[in-house]
Amino acid sequence: MSKPHAPSTATKHGVIPNPALQKENPSDFHPYIMIAVGSPRKKGNSATLAKQVAAGAGSAGGNVETFFLHDLNIKPCSACDGCRKKKHVDCVIQDDMQLLYPKLRSADAVVLASPIYWFTLSAQTKLFIDRWYGLGGDSGYALAGKKFGIVLAYADVDPFVSGAVNALHTLQDALGFIDAKIVGMVYGSATKAGEIKQNKDLMDEAFELGRKLV
Ligand SMILES: Cc1cc2nc3c(=O)[nH]c(=O)nc-3n(C[C@H](O)[C@H](O)[C@H](O)COP(=O)(O)O)c2cc1C
């Protein structure tokens, strides 16, 4: 477990702190759950499921922060290997990942919520993951041992036809490679923004995933 977290006061960059924890003593320990939403639709289906994960985590005492990757300036990895040089802790690119690296390092659990675009993760989600390269080094990756939750939304009802299976395989491989632990995956089909709310079983699953991540 990382150090105890004070309830977040961040309001910029699409961050949503857990208001339930704002009045508590900052020394109270709450596992920190970082949620990254890779859809441009703030009320879309992956965001709706992510909100439900946040509600579950919050109900179990987690301190949750949600980041909308689409609102952030996240450049692609430039493969310069600057992050592998001793003087740099994280990536050398000065963009909004510099806000997210400390969050990733200190998170007890991370949730990735992505729509399926062209049979895999959205570009916003993939850019974010590529930049995790900056968290690696001789002693492995800073995300090793952390709990992960995965949320996916897609249009085609069949996860094979939709490409959701490709995204799941990618995440299994990537998270396995960095020695992170997948706690659960919640995925389902919907098209119109927020339509996924009608899938009560999936909403319950998302809430439960949040509880398990704490
Ligand atoms: C650019 C783009 C590409 C898409 N590609 C796929 C796809 O390959 N497979 C699929 O099932 N749905 C695809 N969809 C549909 C979305 O995955 C679906 O509407 C999903 O619910 C969107 O999630 P969101 O509301 O979180 O953005 C695509 C949508 C867009 C805008």
The ligand as a MOL file (V3000), in Angstrom:
LIG
                    3D

  0  0  0     0  0            999 V3000
M  V30 BEGIN CTAB
M  V30 COUNTS 31 33 0 0 0
M  V30 BEGIN ATOM
M  V30 1 C -14.6110 6.3960 -33.8430 0
M  V30 2 C -15.5240 5.3050 -33.3400 0
M  V30 3 C -15.1870 3.9930 -33.5720 0
M  V30 4 C -15.9840 2.9600 -33.0630 0
M  V30 5 N -15.5980 1.6690 -33.2880 0
M  V30 6 C -16.3310 0.6660 -32.7520 0
M  V30 7 C -15.9140 -0.6940 -32.9220 0
M  V30 8 O -14.8910 -0.9990 -33.5250 0
M  V30 9 N -16.6830 -1.6620 -32.3590 0
M  V30 10 C -17.8620 -1.3830 -31.6920 0
M  V30 11 O -18.5360 -2.3050 -31.2250 0
M  V30 12 N -18.2570 -0.1060 -31.5080 0
M  V30 13 C -17.5340 0.9200 -32.0100 0
M  V30 14 N -17.9100 2.2310 -31.7930 0
M  V30 15 C -19.0970 2.4920 -30.9520 0
M  V30 16 C -18.7250 2.8540 -29.4890 0
M  V30 17 O -17.7790 1.9260 -28.9690 0
M  V30 18 C -19.9640 2.8240 -28.6100 0
M  V30 19 O -20.8610 3.8250 -29.0260 0
M  V30 20 C -19.6340 3.0220 -27.1500 0
M  V30 21 O -20.8160 2.8790 -26.3770 0
M  V30 22 C -19.0330 4.3830 -26.9070 0
M  V30 23 O -18.6480 4.4910 -25.5560 0
M  V30 24 P -18.6510 5.9230 -24.8170 0
M  V30 25 O -20.1030 6.3080 -24.6930 0
M  V30 26 O -18.0050 5.6520 -23.5240 0
M  V30 27 O -17.9030 6.8690 -25.6830 0
M  V30 28 C -17.1580 3.2640 -32.3160 0
M  V30 29 C -17.4930 4.6070 -32.0990 0
M  V30 30 C -16.7020 5.6150 -32.6050 0
M  V30 31 C -17.0780 7.0630 -32.3550 0
M  V30 END ATOM
M  V30 BEGIN BOND
M  V30 1 1 1 2
M  V30 2 1 2 3
M  V30 3 2 2 30
M  V30 4 2 3 4
M  V30 5 1 4 5
M  V30 6 1 4 28
M  V30 7 2 5 6
M  V30 8 1 6 7
M  V30 9 1 6 13
M  V30 10 2 7 8
M  V30 11 1 7 9
M  V30 12 1 9 10
M  V30 13 2 10 11
M  V30 14 1 10 12
M  V30 15 2 12 13
M  V30 16 1 13 14
M  V30 17 1 14 15
M  V30 18 1 14 28
M  V30 19 1 15 16
M  V30 20 1 16 17
M  V30 21 1 16 18
M  V30 22 1 18 19
M  V30 23 1 18 20
M  V30 24 1 20 21
M  V30 25 1 20 22
M  V30 26 1 22 23
M  V30 27 1 23 24
M  V30 28 2 24 25
M  V30 29 1 24 26
M  V30 30 1 24 27
M  V30 31 2 28 29
M  V30 32 1 29 30
M  V30 33 1 30 31
M  V30 END BOND
M  V30 END CTAB
M  END
